[in-house]
Amino acid sequence: MDMDMDMDMNMTMTMAMTFEFSKSATVLFKFWKFSTIGGLIGSMVGIFILAFAYEALKFYRGYLKDRAISIRQGNKGAGDARFTQVSIMSKSHLIQTLLQAVQVIVSYFLMLIFMTYNAWLALAVVFGLVAGYFVFGWNSATNNVNDDHCS
């Protein structure tokens, strides 16, 4: 047992701390490894789609929020200044909560992918987010969801 502890303590893992253009990496999970150009390109496409989907999800959450607000405001009469009561257990709020959970998970996945320090994968994250913003973020009236990345 003492020998095992010594071996464990003396073993060190090295991790890249500078960006490098590498054709091999492990991405998020042990089963997502690549060491060929084809694997790199396939991973970049998948990461691009994930980042694009993140921006789509942000847009969709903003759309649902705006829709819920307009429905609540539509329920008020012309002279009625009261606010419509909103329940924490409403279907709209529960859907928003579920989508928030998905958005947080995806954002941390993107952050961890960026932190592989593989420049190709980092570029796939950036280009996916930029393309997603280009498609979904042009109408700032419906893009009112928190713009922070990784949150």
Summary of the structure (lengths in Angstrom):
residues: 151
radius of gyration: 21.8
end to end distance: 42.8
largest distance: 81.0
contacts: 387
relative contact order: 0.19
helix: 59%
strand: 4%
